[in-house]
């Protein structure tokens, strides 16, 4: 790599706190009355079963006593895994049971009766979650020749023909996407792919959602495979309690992954494609952590909790989360939640630890990679335009993702406010009457088109493997993919972080949006103007930036510059308050980084400030060398002098910059 050397700075990273409760502190049950013990997350719930957490692992007599209140059978909720018994006990998973009731039994009465037992710590309705998307798919009809040519023109390194239409990765302000499109309204991943990492097959992301089409041409090579299981033989070959769990497991139907039932929407396949569709394979789209086409992408595990018109219950969801923890996933990507409002985390869990929270904390405490002392859970914030995030994502130590559109503004549907941590591209309709491009493009099962399922999917449109969707469901997998890239990069560098520190790094790797949140947002059709002031200080830290997170992994400070103007950037945070009087020796920047930033003139340092004139939206690094103590370097036959000090600093160019530089 050629370097240009010049005589020669940016903004200090700010961390915000997130913490996980001490492991094993699932509160021991107090002497609570029956009503205090009952958790109800939604008005939609199973009429045939509910969940019970006991004070201690129940005896056979305790279980027998409960069958006198309309109960027909009681089963352990979680499969135990050899070697993880201590962790299961630590989070109380060994004390959770599913209680099945007779069809003629009133579920409310049964729950109240069971809650009266002194052996019972908590009773939870088997509530049903909903997907954080309208689940409407619009087909992609891109011209492969034209889009490949466009990709070459824009300097994109991969040959996937539809990458040029994935504005959410690299937004160059194409007006066909939106009349109000903003350059740089994306996740800033292009230069990460170019310079740093594209993924790692040891990093597994579990998509807790509808089933993922594991045979999809753009997903098959990046699917996680349980090599201990023989496909289709109807035998639990690896003795883990699940038959034919080759690419994951269908926890709704208790069998192999599916995606073709009536009522399936392609939601899980779409999310999976955003995370890790195979890059550089000459087909379709790219995934955030999809590799380079050489088998080096992150892997997708399908943990199916929705099937057709069924699923989404607490019982299937928590089993799926535990399965992900027990089978090597480092990230769970969860685009679902409950729209019920709760006054606090304690109100959500009744201070006892709901089955979801116990399972999520078990997942986070499991150690499935060499980078962290645990794993990361990421949830969608919800699509009801509520001024709060939906649970479980709203829980204080879980990352919750809201959505922005190609105009770099919040979407009309996104939740916001308390519990929301960071913003990512979710797409948004109503920006243009001529295409669906303002939404998020990813993989979908072609069977949707063949059967004419889903509003917007024409029955005659056969063979479509790609489509557009919108929602915080689409924003969530962007953050999951970015997190997978960060784990991949940290592994490559041999870095190690605490789980909590890494979560802090994720949600503080963001660009400011507050400076844009005034006035109203208008649409081309179909929506009333959106009041933007309601989102001010309500979108967490800002829009997630892949490059900034990689720099946090490296430990390199980031400076944010605005495109299209000359400017001075303060380097005192990196060379001390005496930076104005230091003697600077040189500045180095590679040809590639200079081109990525579109530097119009050679950068230089004067009076302790770095001069730059970027013309492109991009990311790159500069190395600044100075004399620490004196005006020249000492040593050898030189007169006494100072030592050489060097700082590698990253520069990110964006279309605008807030007065205070945003979070970073």
C-alpha positions as CSV (number, residue, x, y, z in Angstrom):
1,X,0.0,0.0,0.0
2,X,1.6,3.3,-1.1
3,X,1.6,6.0,1.5
4,X,1.7,9.8,0.9
5,X,3.7,11.7,3.5
6,X,3.0,15.3,4.5
7,X,3.9,17.6,7.3
8,X,1.1,17.3,9.6
9,X,-6.1,14.9,14.5
10,X,-10.6,14.5,15.7
11,X,-13.3,14.0,18.3
12,X,-13.2,12.1,21.5
13,X,-15.2,8.9,21.8
14,X,-17.9,9.1,24.4
15,X,-19.1,6.0,26.2
16,X,-22.5,5.4,27.6
17,X,-23.1,2.8,30.3
18,X,-25.0,-0.5,30.0
19,X,-24.7,-3.3,32.5
20,X,-26.0,-6.8,32.9
21,X,-27.2,-8.0,36.3
22,X,-24.7,-10.1,38.2
23,X,-24.9,-13.6,36.9
24,X,-27.1,-15.8,39.0
25,X,-29.0,-13.0,40.6
26,X,-32.4,-14.1,39.3
27,X,-34.2,-12.9,42.4
28,X,-35.2,-15.6,44.9
29,X,-39.0,-15.4,45.3
30,X,-40.4,-13.6,48.2
31,X,-43.7,-14.4,50.0
32,X,-45.9,-12.8,47.3
33,X,-49.6,-12.9,46.8
34,X,-50.9,-14.6,43.7
35,X,-51.6,-11.5,41.7
36,X,-48.0,-10.3,42.2
37,X,-46.7,-13.6,40.8
38,X,-48.5,-13.4,37.5
39,X,-46.8,-12.0,34.4
40,X,-48.9,-11.1,31.3
41,X,-46.9,-9.6,28.5
42,X,-49.7,-9.3,25.9
43,X,-53.5,-9.7,25.5
44,X,-52.7,-12.4,23.0
45,X,-51.6,-15.7,24.5
46,X,-52.0,-19.4,24.3
47,X,-55.2,-20.8,25.7
48,X,-53.7,-24.3,26.1
49,X,-50.6,-23.7,28.2
50,X,-48.8,-21.3,30.6
51,X,-45.4,-21.2,32.3
52,X,-44.4,-21.7,35.9
53,X,-41.2,-20.9,37.7
54,X,-40.8,-22.8,41.0
55,X,-39.0,-21.7,44.1
56,X,-36.8,-24.8,43.7
57,X,-36.7,-27.8,41.3
58,X,-40.1,-29.3,42.1
59,X,-40.6,-32.8,43.5
60,X,-42.8,-35.3,41.8
61,X,-45.4,-34.6,44.5
62,X,-45.4,-30.9,43.9
63,X,-46.0,-31.5,40.2
64,X,-48.8,-34.0,41.0
65,X,-50.5,-31.5,43.3
66,X,-50.7,-29.0,40.5
67,X,-52.6,-31.4,38.2
68,X,-55.7,-30.9,40.4
69,X,-56.5,-27.5,38.9
70,X,-57.4,-28.4,35.3
71,X,-53.8,-29.3,34.4
72,X,-53.4,-32.3,32.1
73,X,-49.5,-32.5,32.1
74,X,-46.4,-30.5,33.1
75,X,-43.2,-30.6,31.2
76,X,-39.8,-29.1,31.7
77,X,-39.5,-26.0,29.6
78,X,-35.8,-26.2,28.8
79,X,-33.7,-29.1,27.6
80,X,-30.6,-29.5,29.8
81,X,-27.2,-29.7,28.1
82,X,-24.4,-31.7,29.5
83,X,-21.7,-29.4,30.9
84,X,-24.0,-26.4,31.2
85,X,-25.9,-27.5,34.3
86,X,-24.3,-24.9,36.5
87,X,-25.2,-22.1,34.2
88,X,-28.7,-23.4,33.8
89,X,-29.1,-23.3,37.6
90,X,-27.5,-19.9,37.8
91,X,-30.3,-18.4,35.8
92,X,-33.1,-20.6,37.1
93,X,-33.8,-22.4,33.8
94,X,-34.0,-25.7,35.7
95,X,-37.0,-24.3,37.6
96,X,-39.2,-23.4,34.6
97,X,-42.0,-25.7,33.5
98,X,-44.7,-25.5,30.9
99,X,-48.2,-26.4,32.2
100,X,-50.8,-27.7,29.7
101,X,-54.5,-27.4,30.6
102,X,-57.6,-29.2,29.4
103,X,-59.4,-27.6,26.5
104,X,-62.5,-27.0,28.6
105,X,-60.4,-25.3,31.3
106,X,-60.5,-21.5,31.7
107,X,-56.8,-20.5,31.4
108,X,-57.2,-17.5,33.7
109,X,-58.6,-19.6,36.5
110,X,-55.9,-22.2,36.2
111,X,-53.2,-19.5,36.4
112,X,-54.7,-17.9,39.5
113,X,-55.0,-21.3,41.1
114,X,-51.4,-22.3,40.4
115,X,-50.2,-19.0,41.6
116,X,-51.6,-19.7,45.0
117,X,-49.1,-22.5,45.6
118,X,-46.3,-21.7,48.0
119,X,-44.0,-23.7,45.8
120,X,-44.5,-21.4,42.9
121,X,-42.3,-18.3,42.3
122,X,-43.9,-16.9,39.1
123,X,-46.6,-17.8,36.7
124,X,-46.4,-16.4,33.2
125,X,-49.0,-16.4,30.4
126,X,-47.7,-18.0,27.3
127,X,-47.9,-14.7,25.5
128,X,-47.6,-14.3,21.7
129,X,-45.1,-11.8,20.3
130,X,-45.5,-10.1,17.0
131,X,-43.0,-9.4,14.3
132,X,-41.6,-5.8,14.1
133,X,-42.6,-5.4,10.4
134,X,-45.8,-5.1,8.4
135,X,-44.5,-8.3,6.7
136,X,-45.4,-7.0,3.3
137,X,-42.9,-8.0,0.6
138,X,-42.4,-6.1,-2.6
139,X,-40.5,-7.9,-5.5
140,X,-37.1,-6.8,-6.8
141,X,-36.8,-6.6,-10.5
142,X,-33.3,-5.2,-10.9
143,X,-31.5,-5.4,-14.3
144,X,-28.4,-7.5,-13.5
145,X,-26.3,-6.1,-16.3
146,X,-27.2,-2.5,-15.5
147,X,-26.7,-2.8,-11.8
148,X,-23.4,-4.6,-12.1
149,X,-22.2,-1.7,-14.3
150,X,-23.4,0.8,-11.7
151,X,-21.6,-1.0,-9.0
152,X,-18.3,-0.8,-10.9
153,X,-18.9,2.9,-11.5
154,X,-19.4,3.6,-7.8
155,X,-16.2,1.7,-6.8
156,X,-18.0,-1.1,-5.0
157,X,-15.7,-4.1,-4.5
158,X,-18.2,-6.9,-4.8
159,X,-19.9,-8.2,-7.9
160,X,-23.3,-8.8,-6.4
161,X,-25.6,-7.1,-9.0
162,X,-28.2,-5.8,-6.5
163,X,-25.7,-4.2,-4.1
164,X,-26.1,-0.9,-5.9
165,X,-29.7,-0.9,-4.8
166,X,-28.9,-1.5,-1.2
167,X,-28.7,2.2,-0.2
168,X,-28.7,1.1,3.4
169,X,-25.1,0.0,3.0
170,X,-23.8,2.7,0.7
171,X,-26.0,5.7,0.0
172,X,-24.8,7.9,-2.8
173,X,-28.0,10.0,-2.9
174,X,-29.7,8.4,-5.9
175,X,-33.0,10.3,-6.4
176,X,-34.7,7.1,-7.6
177,X,-34.5,5.9,-4.0
178,X,-36.2,8.9,-2.6
179,X,-36.8,12.5,-3.6
180,X,-35.4,13.6,-0.3
181,X,-32.5,11.1,-0.2
182,X,-29.4,12.1,1.7
183,X,-25.9,10.9,0.8
184,X,-24.4,9.0,3.7
185,X,-27.7,7.8,5.1
186,X,-26.4,4.3,5.5
187,X,-24.3,2.1,7.9
188,X,-20.9,3.2,6.5
189,X,-19.7,-0.3,5.8
190,X,-18.0,0.0,2.4
191,X,-14.5,0.9,3.7
192,X,-14.7,-1.7,6.4
193,X,-15.2,-4.3,3.7
194,X,-12.3,-2.7,1.7
195,X,-9.8,-2.5,4.5
196,X,-10.7,-4.4,7.6
197,X,-13.0,-7.4,7.5
198,X,-15.9,-8.9,5.7
199,X,-16.8,-11.6,8.3
200,X,-15.6,-14.8,9.9
201,X,-17.3,-18.3,9.8
202,X,-16.6,-18.8,13.5
203,X,-19.1,-16.0,14.3
204,X,-22.6,-17.4,14.3
205,X,-25.8,-15.2,14.3
206,X,-29.0,-16.9,15.3
207,X,-32.0,-15.5,13.5
208,X,-34.9,-15.9,16.1
209,X,-37.7,-15.4,13.6
210,X,-39.6,-17.2,10.8
211,X,-37.6,-20.0,9.3
212,X,-34.7,-19.1,7.1
213,X,-34.7,-20.5,3.6
214,X,-31.4,-22.4,4.0
215,X,-31.4,-23.5,0.3
216,X,-31.5,-19.9,-1.0
217,X,-28.8,-19.2,-3.6
218,X,-27.5,-16.3,-1.6
219,X,-27.7,-17.9,1.9
220,X,-26.8,-21.5,1.5
221,X,-23.0,-21.1,1.7
222,X,-23.3,-19.0,4.8
223,X,-25.7,-21.2,6.8
224,X,-24.6,-22.7,10.1
225,X,-24.6,-26.5,9.8
226,X,-24.9,-29.0,12.7
227,X,-22.5,-31.6,11.4
228,X,-23.4,-34.0,14.2
229,X,-26.9,-34.4,12.7
230,X,-27.8,-36.5,9.7
231,X,-30.4,-34.7,7.6
232,X,-33.8,-36.3,7.2
233,X,-33.3,-39.6,9.1
234,X,-35.8,-38.8,11.8
235,X,-33.2,-39.5,14.5
236,X,-31.7,-37.2,17.2
237,X,-28.2,-38.1,16.1
238,X,-26.4,-35.7,18.5
239,X,-28.7,-36.5,21.4
240,X,-29.5,-32.8,22.1
241,X,-33.2,-33.3,22.2
242,X,-34.0,-32.1,18.7
243,X,-34.5,-34.3,15.6
244,X,-33.0,-33.2,12.3
245,X,-31.8,-29.8,13.6
246,X,-29.3,-29.4,10.7
247,X,-29.5,-25.6,10.0
248,X,-31.3,-24.8,13.3
249,X,-34.7,-25.9,14.5
250,X,-38.4,-25.3,14.0
251,X,-39.6,-24.8,17.6
252,X,-43.2,-24.2,16.5
253,X,-43.7,-27.5,14.7
254,X,-40.9,-29.4,16.4
255,X,-39.1,-30.4,13.3
256,X,-37.0,-29.1,10.4
257,X,-36.9,-25.5,9.4
258,X,-39.7,-24.5,7.1
259,X,-40.7,-21.3,5.1
260,X,-43.5,-22.4,2.7
261,X,-46.6,-22.7,5.0
262,X,-49.6,-20.5,4.3
263,X,-49.0,-17.4,6.4
264,X,-45.2,-17.4,6.1
265,X,-44.0,-14.0,4.9
266,X,-40.3,-14.4,4.3
267,X,-39.5,-12.3,7.3
268,X,-36.8,-14.5,8.7
269,X,-35.1,-15.0,5.3
270,X,-35.1,-11.3,4.7
271,X,-33.5,-10.6,8.1
272,X,-30.9,-13.3,7.5
273,X,-29.9,-11.8,4.1
274,X,-29.2,-8.5,5.7
275,X,-26.9,-10.1,8.2
276,X,-25.0,-12.4,6.0
277,X,-26.1,-13.0,2.4
278,X,-23.0,-14.3,0.6
279,X,-21.0,-11.4,-0.9
280,X,-19.1,-11.4,-4.1
281,X,-20.7,-14.5,-5.6
282,X,-22.2,-12.7,-8.6
283,X,-25.7,-13.2,-7.3
284,X,-28.3,-10.9,-5.8
285,X,-27.5,-8.9,-2.7
286,X,-24.8,-8.5,-0.1
287,X,-25.0,-9.2,3.6
288,X,-23.3,-6.9,6.2
289,X,-21.1,-9.8,7.4
290,X,-21.4,-12.0,4.3
291,X,-17.7,-12.5,3.6
292,X,-15.9,-12.1,0.3
293,X,-17.2,-15.2,-1.6
294,X,-14.4,-17.4,-0.3
295,X,-16.3,-19.2,2.5
296,X,-15.4,-16.5,5.0
297,X,-18.8,-15.0,5.8
298,X,-20.4,-15.2,9.2
299,X,-22.9,-18.0,9.7
300,X,-26.6,-17.9,10.0
301,X,-28.4,-20.3,12.4
302,X,-32.2,-20.4,12.0
303,X,-34.1,-20.6,15.3
304,X,-37.7,-20.7,14.1
305,X,-40.3,-19.2,16.4
306,X,-43.0,-18.3,13.8
307,X,-44.4,-20.8,11.3
308,X,-47.3,-20.0,9.0
309,X,-49.9,-18.3,11.2
310,X,-48.6,-19.9,14.4
311,X,-45.8,-19.5,16.9
312,X,-44.4,-16.5,18.6
313,X,-45.3,-17.8,22.1
314,X,-43.0,-17.4,25.1
315,X,-42.4,-21.1,25.3
316,X,-41.0,-21.5,21.8
317,X,-39.1,-18.3,21.9
318,X,-37.1,-19.1,25.1
319,X,-36.3,-22.6,23.8
320,X,-35.0,-21.1,20.6
321,X,-32.8,-18.6,22.6
322,X,-31.4,-21.4,24.7
323,X,-30.7,-23.5,21.7
324,X,-28.7,-20.6,20.2
325,X,-26.7,-20.3,23.3
326,X,-26.0,-24.1,23.5
327,X,-25.0,-24.4,19.8
328,X,-22.5,-21.7,19.4
329,X,-24.3,-18.5,18.4
330,X,-22.6,-15.3,19.5
331,X,-25.5,-13.0,18.5
332,X,-29.3,-13.4,18.6
333,X,-31.1,-11.2,16.1
334,X,-34.7,-10.8,17.4
335,X,-37.1,-8.7,15.2
336,X,-40.2,-9.3,17.5
337,X,-41.6,-8.1,20.7
338,X,-44.7,-7.2,22.8
339,X,-46.5,-3.9,22.2
340,X,-47.9,-3.8,25.8
341,X,-46.6,-0.8,27.7
342,X,-44.8,-1.4,31.0
343,X,-44.0,1.1,33.7
344,X,-40.6,-0.4,34.4
345,X,-38.3,-3.4,33.9
346,X,-39.6,-4.8,37.2
347,X,-43.2,-4.4,36.0
348,X,-42.3,-6.4,32.9
349,X,-40.7,-9.2,34.9
350,X,-42.6,-8.9,38.2
351,X,-39.2,-8.7,39.9
352,X,-38.8,-12.4,39.5
353,X,-37.2,-12.8,36.2
354,X,-39.5,-13.7,33.3
355,X,-38.7,-16.8,31.2
356,X,-37.6,-14.5,28.3
357,X,-35.2,-12.5,30.5
358,X,-33.8,-15.6,32.2
359,X,-33.2,-17.2,28.7
360,X,-31.6,-14.0,27.3
361,X,-29.3,-13.6,30.3
362,X,-28.4,-17.3,30.0
363,X,-27.6,-16.6,26.3
364,X,-25.5,-13.5,27.1
365,X,-23.6,-15.4,29.8
366,X,-22.7,-18.3,27.5
367,X,-19.3,-18.0,25.9
368,X,-19.3,-18.9,22.2
369,X,-16.4,-16.8,20.8
370,X,-12.9,-15.9,21.7
371,X,-13.5,-12.2,21.8
372,X,-16.1,-11.8,24.6
373,X,-16.8,-13.3,27.9
374,X,-20.4,-13.8,26.6
375,X,-22.8,-13.1,23.8
376,X,-24.9,-10.2,22.5
377,X,-28.7,-10.0,22.2
378,X,-30.2,-7.5,19.7
379,X,-33.9,-6.6,19.4
380,X,-36.1,-4.5,17.2
381,X,-37.7,-1.5,19.0
382,X,-41.1,-2.0,17.4
383,X,-43.3,-0.5,14.7
384,X,-46.2,1.2,16.4
385,X,-44.8,4.7,16.6
386,X,-45.0,4.4,20.4
387,X,-42.8,6.7,22.5
388,X,-41.0,3.8,24.1
389,X,-39.3,0.6,22.9
390,X,-41.2,-2.7,23.1
391,X,-40.1,-5.4,25.4
392,X,-38.0,-7.5,25.6
393,X,-35.7,-5.1,23.7
394,X,-36.7,-2.3,26.1
395,X,-35.0,-4.1,29.0
396,X,-32.2,-1.9,30.2
397,X,-29.3,-4.2,29.3
398,X,-30.6,-5.4,25.9
399,X,-29.8,-3.5,22.7
400,X,-32.9,-2.1,21.0
401,X,-32.9,-0.7,17.5
402,X,-35.1,2.0,15.9
403,X,-35.3,2.8,12.2
404,X,-34.3,5.6,9.8
405,X,-35.1,6.0,6.2
406,X,-32.9,7.0,3.1
407,X,-33.6,10.7,4.0
408,X,-31.6,10.2,7.2
409,X,-34.7,10.8,9.3
410,X,-36.7,8.5,11.5
411,X,-39.5,6.5,9.9
412,X,-43.2,7.2,10.5
413,X,-43.6,3.8,12.1
414,X,-40.6,3.5,14.4
415,X,-40.9,3.4,18.1
416,X,-38.7,5.9,20.0
417,X,-37.9,7.2,23.5
418,X,-37.1,5.2,26.6
419,X,-35.5,1.8,26.0
420,X,-34.2,2.7,22.5
421,X,-30.5,2.6,22.1
422,X,-29.4,3.1,18.5
423,X,-30.8,3.7,15.0
424,X,-30.3,1.7,11.8
425,X,-31.8,1.6,8.3
426,X,-35.3,0.2,8.4
427,X,-36.6,1.5,5.1
428,X,-39.8,3.4,4.5
429,X,-42.5,3.4,1.8
430,X,-44.2,6.5,0.4
431,X,-41.0,8.2,-0.7
432,X,-41.7,7.7,-4.4
433,X,-44.5,6.4,-6.6
434,X,-42.2,4.8,-9.1
435,X,-40.4,2.1,-7.1
436,X,-39.9,0.3,-3.8
437,X,-36.3,1.3,-3.5
438,X,-36.7,3.4,-0.3
439,X,-37.3,0.2,1.6
440,X,-34.6,-2.4,2.6
441,X,-33.6,-4.9,-0.1
442,X,-32.7,-8.4,0.9
443,X,-33.3,-12.1,0.3
444,X,-36.8,-13.7,0.3
445,X,-38.1,-17.2,-0.5
446,X,-39.0,-17.3,-4.2
447,X,-42.0,-19.4,-3.1
448,X,-43.7,-16.2,-1.9
449,X,-43.9,-15.0,-5.5
450,X,-44.9,-18.4,-6.9
451,X,-47.9,-18.6,-4.6
452,X,-48.8,-15.0,-4.8
453,X,-48.5,-14.5,-1.0
454,X,-48.3,-11.0,0.5
455,X,-49.7,-7.7,-0.6
456,X,-47.4,-6.2,-3.2
457,X,-46.2,-9.6,-4.4
458,X,-47.9,-10.3,-7.8
459,X,-49.0,-13.9,-8.3
460,X,-47.5,-13.9,-11.7
461,X,-44.1,-12.8,-10.5
462,X,-42.3,-16.2,-10.3
463,X,-38.7,-16.9,-9.3
464,X,-38.1,-13.8,-7.2
465,X,-35.4,-14.5,-4.6
466,X,-35.2,-10.9,-3.5
467,X,-37.6,-8.3,-2.2
468,X,-38.1,-5.1,-0.2
469,X,-39.5,-4.9,3.3
470,X,-39.7,-2.1,5.9
471,X,-39.6,-2.1,9.7
472,X,-37.5,-2.0,12.8
473,X,-37.3,-5.7,11.9
474,X,-35.1,-4.6,9.1
475,X,-33.1,-2.3,11.2
476,X,-32.3,-4.9,13.8
477,X,-30.4,-7.3,11.5
478,X,-28.2,-4.4,10.3
479,X,-27.0,-4.0,13.9
480,X,-26.6,-7.8,14.2
481,X,-24.5,-7.9,11.1
482,X,-22.4,-5.0,12.2
483,X,-21.9,-6.7,15.6
484,X,-20.8,-9.9,13.7
485,X,-18.3,-7.9,11.7
486,X,-16.9,-6.3,14.9
487,X,-16.5,-9.7,16.5
488,X,-14.8,-11.0,13.3
489,X,-12.4,-8.0,13.3
490,X,-11.6,-8.3,17.0
491,X,-10.9,-12.0,16.5
492,X,-8.6,-11.2,13.6
493,X,-6.7,-8.7,15.8
494,X,-6.6,-11.0,18.8
495,X,-8.6,-8.5,21.0
496,X,-10.7,-9.4,24.0
497,X,-13.5,-7.4,25.6
498,X,-15.9,-7.8,28.4
499,X,-19.5,-8.3,27.2
500,X,-20.7,-5.1,28.8
501,X,-17.9,-3.0,27.3
502,X,-18.6,-4.4,23.9
503,X,-22.3,-3.5,24.1
504,X,-21.2,0.0,25.1
505,X,-19.0,0.1,22.1
506,X,-21.9,-0.9,19.8
507,X,-24.3,1.7,20.9
508,X,-21.7,4.5,21.1
509,X,-20.5,3.9,17.5
510,X,-23.0,6.3,16.2
511,X,-23.5,9.5,14.2
512,X,-25.5,12.4,15.4
513,X,-29.1,12.7,14.2
514,X,-30.5,15.2,16.6
515,X,-29.3,18.1,14.6
516,X,-31.7,17.1,11.8
517,X,-34.7,16.7,14.0
518,X,-36.7,19.9,13.6
519,X,-39.7,20.9,11.5
520,X,-41.6,18.3,9.6
521,X,-40.9,15.5,7.2
522,X,-43.1,15.1,4.1
523,X,-43.8,12.2,1.9
524,X,-44.4,11.8,-1.8
525,X,-47.8,10.1,-1.1
526,X,-49.8,8.2,1.5
527,X,-48.6,9.7,4.8
528,X,-49.3,12.9,6.7
529,X,-46.3,15.1,7.5
530,X,-44.2,13.7,10.4
531,X,-43.3,16.0,13.3
532,X,-39.6,15.5,13.8
533,X,-39.2,17.4,17.1
534,X,-40.8,14.4,18.9
535,X,-37.7,12.4,18.1
536,X,-35.2,14.8,19.5
537,X,-33.0,13.1,22.1
538,X,-35.3,10.0,21.8
539,X,-33.4,7.9,19.3
540,X,-30.6,6.7,21.6
541,X,-27.1,7.6,20.6
542,X,-27.7,8.2,16.9
543,X,-27.3,6.2,13.6
544,X,-25.0,3.2,13.9
545,X,-21.7,3.5,12.0
546,X,-19.8,0.3,11.1
547,X,-16.4,2.1,10.7
548,X,-16.6,3.8,14.1
549,X,-17.2,0.4,15.8
550,X,-14.2,-1.1,14.0
551,X,-12.1,1.8,15.2
552,X,-13.3,1.2,18.7
553,X,-12.2,-2.4,18.3
554,X,-8.8,-1.2,17.2
555,X,-8.7,1.5,19.9
556,X,-8.2,4.2,17.3
557,X,-9.9,7.6,17.9
558,X,-12.3,8.9,15.2
559,X,-12.7,12.4,13.8
560,X,-15.8,13.4,11.9
561,X,-15.5,15.8,9.0
562,X,-18.1,17.3,6.8
563,X,-17.9,16.8,3.1
564,X,-17.6,19.6,0.6
565,X,-15.8,22.2,2.6
566,X,-12.4,22.9,4.0
567,X,-12.1,22.7,7.8
568,X,-9.8,22.5,10.8
569,X,-10.1,19.5,13.2
570,X,-8.8,19.8,16.8
571,X,-6.2,17.1,17.7
572,X,-5.7,18.2,21.3
573,X,-7.6,15.1,22.7
574,X,-4.9,12.9,21.1
575,X,-1.8,15.0,21.6
576,X,-2.7,16.8,24.8
577,X,-3.6,20.4,25.5
578,X,-0.1,21.5,24.4
579,X,-0.8,20.2,20.9
580,X,-0.8,23.8,19.6
581,X,2.9,24.2,20.5
582,X,4.2,20.7,19.5
583,X,6.5,20.2,16.6
584,X,4.9,17.9,14.0
585,X,7.1,15.8,11.8
586,X,4.8,14.3,9.2
587,X,1.3,13.0,8.3
588,X,0.8,9.7,6.4
589,X,-2.3,8.7,4.5
590,X,-2.5,5.9,2.0
591,X,-3.6,6.5,-1.6
592,X,-6.6,4.3,-1.0
593,X,-7.7,6.2,2.1
594,X,-7.1,9.5,0.4
595,X,-9.3,8.4,-2.4
596,X,-12.0,7.1,-0.1
597,X,-12.2,10.5,1.6
598,X,-11.9,12.3,-1.7
599,X,-9.3,14.6,-0.2
600,X,-9.2,17.7,-2.5
601,X,-5.9,19.0,-1.1
602,X,-3.1,17.4,0.9
603,X,-3.9,17.5,4.6
604,X,-1.6,19.3,7.0
605,X,-1.3,20.5,10.6
606,X,-1.0,24.1,11.7
607,X,-1.3,25.5,15.2
608,X,-2.3,22.1,16.6
609,X,-5.2,21.6,14.1
610,X,-5.5,19.2,11.2
611,X,-6.6,20.8,7.9
612,X,-8.7,18.6,5.6
613,X,-10.9,19.1,2.6
614,X,-12.9,15.9,1.9
615,X,-15.2,15.7,-1.1
616,X,-16.5,12.1,-0.7
617,X,-18.5,10.3,2.0
618,X,-16.1,7.6,3.3
619,X,-13.7,6.5,6.0
620,X,-9.9,6.3,6.2
621,X,-6.9,6.6,8.6
622,X,-4.1,9.0,9.0
623,X,-0.9,8.7,11.0
624,X,0.4,11.8,12.7
625,X,3.9,12.0,14.1
626,X,5.2,14.7,16.5
627,X,8.1,15.4,18.8
628,X,7.3,14.8,22.5
629,X,9.5,17.2,24.4
630,X,11.5,19.7,22.4
631,X,11.7,20.6,18.7
632,X,13.7,17.7,17.4
633,X,14.3,14.0,18.1
634,X,17.2,13.1,20.4
635,X,19.4,10.1,20.5
636,X,22.6,8.9,19.0
637,X,24.8,11.8,17.9
638,X,21.9,14.2,17.9
639,X,21.7,16.9,20.5
640,X,19.5,16.1,23.4
641,X,15.9,16.2,22.3
642,X,12.5,14.6,22.6
643,X,11.0,11.3,21.5
644,X,8.9,10.6,18.5
645,X,5.2,10.1,19.3
646,X,2.7,8.8,16.8
647,X,-1.1,8.6,16.8
648,X,-3.2,6.8,14.2
649,X,-6.5,8.6,13.8
650,X,-9.5,7.7,11.8
651,X,-11.4,10.3,9.8
652,X,-15.1,9.8,8.9
653,X,-16.7,12.1,6.4
654,X,-20.4,12.6,6.6
655,X,-22.9,15.0,4.7
656,X,-23.4,17.1,7.9
657,X,-21.9,17.5,11.3
658,X,-23.5,18.6,14.5
659,X,-22.0,21.5,16.5
660,X,-20.8,19.2,19.3
661,X,-19.7,16.4,16.9
662,X,-22.4,14.0,18.0
663,X,-21.5,11.0,20.1
664,X,-18.2,10.4,18.5
